[in-house]
Amino acid sequence: MANLKLRDRDAIQTHEGIIFRVMGYSHPKDSYICDAEYASANIFKSTDLRAPRTGKNQTFYKFYNDEGWKLISSQFQKYTVYHAMLRRKVIGINQTDIVQVRKPEERLQELLKPPPKDELIAATLQVLNTVTKKSGLKSQNFGVFGSMLHSFHHPKLSDIDLVVYGKKENQKIRKTLQTLYQEKASSFRNEFESKQVMSGKQWRFKNFTVEDFVWHQRRKQIYGLYEDKASGRTIKAEFEPVKAWREIKSEYDAQTRIERKGWARIKARVTADDEAPFIPSIYGIEPLEVLSGEKEALSASRVFSFMEEFRLQAQKNEVVIVEGNLEEVIAPKGSFHQITLTYCPRYYEQVLKALH
């Protein structure tokens, strides 16, 4: 498996049956920073009713919250890699430990071969056919992720999870979806058109209300509902932004280090949002006021977020509230400050929201 070329949303499986998602585009040499997504029933079992995934005569369980991190930390520490910039180990995998790779764009091309094997695949292809015709994009601009990528989706319960590759392509698909949501006969709706979408769900964020969350999610356009007439089911349809190969540039530099300076909450103006659709989401900012915490935050030049909740969260020229880890990036060519939103003990205190 040497000399692999992988990007965000590509999947890696180990010989024990752990499935990782590649995270982002910047990685140490000969390894990939990852998030653990699923594990074989041979090594992990979950009591969460949402977790089981069955297919190809085997059962996997999806990790929720910090379950994946706990499993890796306690039993599979070999699936960590040293991050020289952070000067610590993070979840990841060396290329020599990779048994199998699954790429969303390749899996989709397999599914396009007729006939569809089940009703969910048929619905996925119908959604793809509609959005490609409306947007002018091609099937090669898309992929599938989630359980369908791994062939253990449930035809009657699983969602439609599509990857969209490229910045311009993502702009087109968002405009297309916005139009489809407004057409009553289109069979498409915005998943967050009503705040009732969050009814009965546990809410943990402390500085970000449910109403704020729904407002931000609604305008992202990438979360839809598809009324599938063939199956009679309303299916969630997500369109996940991923960079095209031509757009990828690694920021990993072993000569650069990142130092945490403390915690900060600031008001800022967004100066750049072209990296907002992706993970990590990057926003250029001009700080306006330090509301609490480290005063050095007044010199922060960007927000750097690994949290999917805050992808596509803010737009250029908007005024936002940001709260998270203040970091200094110390590089050979110069240093700068950033506020980073990521997995940490104060996860649910973090926020990025537009003042609307």
C-alpha positions as semicolon CSV with decimal commas, in nm:
position;residue;x (nm);y (nm);z (nm)
1;M;0,000;0,000;0,000
2;A;0,299;0,234;-0,042
3;N;0,269;0,569;-0,225
4;L;-0,107;0,600;-0,176
5;K;-0,274;0,926;-0,267
6;L;-0,577;0,984;-0,047
7;R;-0,794;1,282;0,049
8;D;-1,076;1,377;0,283
9;R;-1,363;1,121;0,296
10;D;-1,154;0,838;0,150
11;A;-1,182;0,527;0,370
12;I;-0,915;0,297;0,513
13;Q;-0,969;-0,046;0,668
14;T;-0,726;-0,239;0,889
15;H;-0,692;-0,616;0,919
16;E;-0,877;-0,607;1,258
17;G;-1,179;-0,451;1,088
18;I;-1,147;-0,085;1,194
19;I;-1,266;0,157;0,926
20;F;-1,115;0,505;0,931
21;R;-1,211;0,818;0,743
22;V;-0,920;1,024;0,610
23;M;-0,947;1,372;0,765
24;G;-0,852;1,670;0,554
25;Y;-0,559;1,711;0,318
26;S;-0,248;1,772;0,531
27;H;-0,071;1,465;0,669
28;P;0,271;1,348;0,796
29;K;0,485;1,165;0,542
30;D;0,370;0,810;0,461
31;S;0,069;0,830;0,694
32;Y;-0,281;0,975;0,720
33;I;-0,457;1,159;1,000
34;C;-0,796;0,993;1,042
35;D;-1,119;0,965;1,233
36;A;-1,235;0,618;1,340
37;E;-1,585;0,560;1,197
38;Y;-1,673;0,189;1,225
39;A;-1,541;-0,132;1,379
40;S;-1,613;-0,498;1,321
41;A;-1,836;-0,679;1,572
42;N;-1,533;-0,901;1,637
43;I;-1,361;-0,619;1,829
44;F;-1,636;-0,372;1,926
45;K;-2,003;-0,374;2,014
46;S;-2,228;-0,077;2,076
47;T;-2,554;-0,053;2,271
48;D;-2,660;0,247;2,060
49;L;-2,958;0,139;1,847
50;R;-2,828;0,353;1,558
51;A;-2,490;0,179;1,547
52;P;-2,527;-0,165;1,376
53;R;-2,433;-0,193;1,009
54;T;-2,480;-0,531;0,840
55;G;-2,371;-0,641;0,494
56;K;-2,158;-0,896;0,311
57;N;-2,226;-1,147;0,592
58;Q;-2,061;-0,932;0,856
59;T;-2,161;-0,674;1,116
60;F;-1,995;-0,342;1,192
61;Y;-2,083;-0,080;1,452
62;K;-2,065;0,294;1,392
63;F;-1,881;0,499;1,653
64;Y;-2,068;0,785;1,821
65;N;-1,926;1,068;2,032
66;D;-1,578;0,963;2,156
67;E;-1,623;0,584;2,122
68;G;-1,371;0,556;1,838
69;W;-1,109;0,760;2,022
70;K;-1,155;0,546;2,335
71;L;-1,115;0,220;2,143
72;I;-0,799;0,336;1,966
73;S;-0,650;0,484;2,283
74;S;-0,712;0,175;2,494
75;Q;-0,657;-0,115;2,252
76;F;-0,510;0,002;1,921
77;Q;-0,252;0,269;1,995
78;K;-0,057;0,161;1,687
79;Y;-0,322;0,352;1,493
80;T;-0,184;0,685;1,606
81;V;0,078;0,894;1,425
82;Y;0,312;1,162;1,551
83;H;0,206;1,511;1,446
84;A;0,526;1,716;1,451
85;M;0,341;2,049;1,432
86;L;0,135;1,967;1,742
87;R;0,421;1,769;1,904
88;R;0,188;1,487;2,004
89;K;0,024;1,177;1,864
90;V;-0,317;1,187;1,695
91;I;-0,543;0,916;1,551
92;G;-0,399;0,808;1,219
93;I;-0,254;0,521;1,026
94;N;0,077;0,451;0,858
95;Q;0,054;0,340;0,497
96;T;0,219;0,009;0,583
97;D;-0,078;-0,078;0,812
98;I;-0,345;-0,018;0,547
99;V;-0,519;-0,334;0,426
100;Q;-0,787;-0,183;0,203
101;V;-0,879;0,159;0,065
102;R;-1,225;0,265;-0,055
103;K;-1,273;0,582;-0,256
104;P;-1,616;0,747;-0,285
105;E;-1,582;0,832;-0,656
106;E;-1,487;0,473;-0,747
107;R;-1,771;0,322;-0,546
108;L;-2,023;0,552;-0,716
109;Q;-1,908;0,440;-1,060
110;E;-1,967;0,080;-0,951
111;L;-2,320;0,167;-0,841
112;L;-2,395;0,332;-1,175
113;K;-2,377;-0,003;-1,351
114;P;-2,738;-0,121;-1,405
115;P;-2,957;-0,249;-1,266
116;P;-2,972;-0,088;-0,916
117;K;-2,932;-0,360;-0,655
118;D;-3,186;-0,216;-0,409
119;E;-3,428;0,071;-0,354
120;L;-3,179;0,300;-0,178
121;I;-2,927;0,271;-0,461
122;A;-3,211;0,339;-0,707
123;A;-3,310;0,652;-0,512
124;T;-2,947;0,767;-0,492
125;L;-2,909;0,737;-0,868
126;Q;-3,235;0,926;-0,922
127;V;-3,111;1,208;-0,699
128;L;-2,780;1,210;-0,886
129;N;-2,957;1,217;-1,221
130;T;-3,171;1,513;-1,116
131;V;-2,889;1,728;-0,976
132;T;-2,650;1,657;-1,262
133;K;-2,911;1,757;-1,520
134;K;-3,000;2,074;-1,329
135;S;-2,642;2,177;-1,250
136;G;-2,458;2,068;-1,565
137;L;-2,219;1,861;-1,355
138;K;-2,120;1,503;-1,437
139;S;-2,129;1,185;-1,231
140;Q;-1,747;1,203;-1,215
141;N;-1,788;1,511;-0,992
142;F;-1,956;1,295;-0,725
143;G;-1,893;1,002;-0,492
144;V;-2,073;0,819;-0,213
145;F;-1,969;0,801;0,153
146;G;-2,110;0,649;0,469
147;S;-2,253;0,298;0,479
148;M;-2,308;0,285;0,102
149;L;-1,935;0,326;0,045
150;H;-1,878;0,011;0,251
151;S;-2,171;-0,194;0,112
152;F;-2,344;-0,228;0,448
153;H;-2,623;0,028;0,400
154;H;-2,981;-0,065;0,491
155;P;-3,204;-0,019;0,182
156;K;-3,503;0,094;0,392
157;L;-3,326;0,295;0,665
158;S;-2,996;0,440;0,542
159;D;-2,951;0,791;0,400
160;I;-2,825;0,918;0,065
161;D;-2,469;1,041;0,126
162;L;-2,302;1,204;-0,174
163;V;-1,959;1,365;-0,203
164;V;-1,923;1,665;-0,437
165;Y;-1,567;1,731;-0,557
166;G;-1,435;2,083;-0,624
167;K;-1,500;2,442;-0,516
168;K;-1,685;2,556;-0,829
169;E;-1,873;2,228;-0,841
170;N;-1,992;2,279;-0,482
171;Q;-2,107;2,632;-0,560
172;K;-2,311;2,493;-0,849
173;I;-2,468;2,216;-0,646
174;R;-2,569;2,454;-0,366
175;K;-2,741;2,686;-0,615
176;T;-2,907;2,387;-0,780
177;L;-3,036;2,254;-0,449
178;Q;-3,165;2,596;-0,349
179;T;-3,368;2,602;-0,671
180;L;-3,495;2,247;-0,622
181;Y;-3,605;2,323;-0,265
182;Q;-3,819;2,608;-0,398
183;E;-3,988;2,393;-0,664
184;K;-4,281;2,210;-0,507
185;A;-4,284;1,942;-0,778
186;S;-3,913;1,863;-0,749
187;S;-3,938;1,604;-0,463
188;F;-3,657;1,793;-0,284
189;R;-3,687;1,991;0,039
190;N;-3,442;2,162;0,272
191;E;-3,398;1,936;0,575
192;F;-3,381;2,242;0,801
193;E;-3,677;2,436;0,663
194;S;-3,837;2,400;1,008
195;K;-3,681;2,404;1,354
196;Q;-3,896;2,098;1,430
197;V;-3,618;1,896;1,266
198;M;-3,444;1,907;1,606
199;S;-3,746;1,795;1,805
200;G;-3,657;1,528;2,059
201;K;-3,284;1,551;1,994
202;Q;-3,038;1,616;2,275
203;W;-2,864;1,955;2,249
204;R;-2,529;1,998;2,420
205;F;-2,377;2,319;2,285
206;K;-2,363;2,589;2,552
207;N;-2,306;2,902;2,344
208;F;-2,503;2,806;2,035
209;T;-2,882;2,772;2,050
210;V;-3,095;2,524;1,857
211;E;-3,252;2,817;1,673
212;D;-2,906;2,942;1,570
213;F;-2,807;2,594;1,456
214;V;-3,117;2,547;1,239
215;W;-3,077;2,893;1,081
216;H;-2,715;2,825;0,987
217;Q;-2,786;2,471;0,863
218;R;-3,078;2,585;0,648
219;R;-2,875;2,834;0,447
220;K;-2,593;2,587;0,377
221;Q;-2,826;2,413;0,127
222;I;-2,628;2,084;0,138
223;Y;-2,874;1,907;0,374
224;G;-3,185;1,795;0,191
225;L;-3,481;1,560;0,203
226;Y;-3,583;1,357;-0,101
227;E;-3,938;1,225;-0,142
228;D;-3,876;0,892;-0,309
229;K;-4,198;0,792;-0,484
230;A;-4,075;0,442;-0,567
231;S;-4,018;0,340;-0,204
232;G;-4,264;0,582;-0,046
233;R;-3,992;0,702;0,189
234;T;-3,857;1,048;0,272
235;I;-3,478;1,008;0,263
236;K;-3,215;1,242;0,398
237;A;-2,979;1,347;0,119
238;E;-2,647;1,510;0,211
239;F;-2,400;1,665;-0,034
240;E;-2,056;1,664;0,129
241;P;-1,798;1,913;-0,009
242;V;-1,451;1,770;-0,079
243;K;-1,166;1,935;-0,266
244;A;-1,075;1,833;-0,619
245;W;-0,718;1,705;-0,658
246;R;-0,617;2,025;-0,837
247;E;-0,716;2,229;-0,531
248;I;-0,526;2,034;-0,266
249;K;-0,220;2,183;-0,103
250;S;-0,079;2,034;0,215
251;E;-0,017;2,265;0,511
252;Y;0,177;1,999;0,699
253;D;0,529;2,121;0,774
254;A;0,748;1,944;1,029
255;Q;0,947;2,269;1,071
256;T;0,636;2,452;1,191
257;R;0,488;2,410;1,539
258;I;0,151;2,500;1,685
259;E;0,132;2,620;2,043
260;R;-0,188;2,658;2,241
261;K;-0,210;2,997;2,409
262;G;-0,538;2,958;2,595
263;W;-0,908;3,013;2,540
264;A;-1,073;3,310;2,374
265;R;-1,410;3,446;2,266
266;I;-1,407;3,725;2,010
267;K;-1,623;3,924;1,771
268;A;-1,474;3,936;1,421
269;R;-1,547;4,016;1,059
270;V;-1,502;3,739;0,802
271;T;-1,253;3,840;0,533
272;A;-1,235;3,510;0,338
273;D;-1,469;3,212;0,308
274;D;-1,345;3,016;0,003
275;E;-1,221;2,732;0,229
276;A;-1,541;2,727;0,436
277;P;-1,708;2,425;0,265
278;F;-1,431;2,180;0,347
279;I;-1,281;1,999;0,646
280;P;-1,086;2,166;0,789
281;S;-1,296;2,479;0,732
282;I;-1,080;2,791;0,721
283;Y;-1,211;3,147;0,756
284;G;-0,999;3,459;0,724
285;I;-1,099;3,704;0,998
286;E;-1,043;4,058;1,118
287;P;-1,092;4,062;1,498
288;L;-1,309;4,348;1,622
289;E;-1,326;4,282;1,996
290;V;-1,206;4,031;2,253
291;L;-1,515;3,941;2,455
292;S;-1,334;3,714;2,702
293;G;-1,013;3,520;2,743
294;E;-0,670;3,577;2,593
295;K;-0,611;3,932;2,466
296;E;-0,369;3,798;2,204
297;A;-0,680;3,684;2,018
298;L;-0,706;4,039;1,885
299;S;-0,426;3,945;1,644
300;A;-0,587;3,622;1,519
301;S;-0,599;3,610;1,140
302;R;-0,812;3,300;1,085
303;V;-1,052;3,042;1,227
304;F;-0,941;2,682;1,168
305;S;-1,222;2,431;1,228
306;F;-1,241;2,050;1,219
307;M;-1,602;2,055;1,341
308;E;-1,865;1,964;1,085
309;E;-2,120;2,178;1,270
310;F;-1,920;2,486;1,166
311;R;-1,858;2,400;0,802
312;L;-2,006;2,666;0,566
313;Q;-2,099;2,849;0,884
314;A;-2,008;3,207;0,793
315;Q;-1,981;3,415;0,477
316;K;-1,743;3,688;0,371
317;N;-1,812;4,030;0,531
318;E;-2,037;3,885;0,802
319;V;-1,970;3,967;1,166
320;V;-1,932;3,652;1,375
321;I;-1,878;3,533;1,730
322;V;-1,594;3,281;1,765
323;E;-1,497;3,089;2,077
324;G;-1,230;2,822;2,101
325;N;-0,862;2,744;2,142
326;L;-0,627;3,033;2,066
327;E;-0,313;2,900;1,897
328;E;0,008;3,046;1,765
329;V;0,140;2,893;1,445
330;I;0,517;2,940;1,450
331;A;0,667;2,883;1,105
332;P;1,013;2,946;0,954
333;K;0,866;3,222;0,734
334;G;0,672;3,392;1,014
335;S;0,410;3,338;1,282
336;F;0,039;3,409;1,320
337;H;-0,249;3,341;1,559
338;Q;-0,562;3,139;1,489
339;I;-0,866;3,021;1,679
340;T;-0,905;2,646;1,637
341;L;-1,232;2,455;1,678
342;T;-1,173;2,084;1,726
343;Y;-1,213;1,781;1,956
344;C;-1,116;1,899;2,304
345;P;-1,243;1,889;2,668
346;R;-1,446;2,207;2,609
347;Y;-1,595;2,081;2,283
348;Y;-1,948;2,206;2,349
349;E;-1,835;2,553;2,456
350;Q;-1,687;2,618;2,112
351;V;-1,884;2,830;1,869
352;L;-1,876;3,002;1,534
353;K;-2,195;3,187;1,449
354;A;-2,296;3,479;1,231
355;L;-2,478;3,767;1,398
356;H;-2,806;3,758;1,208
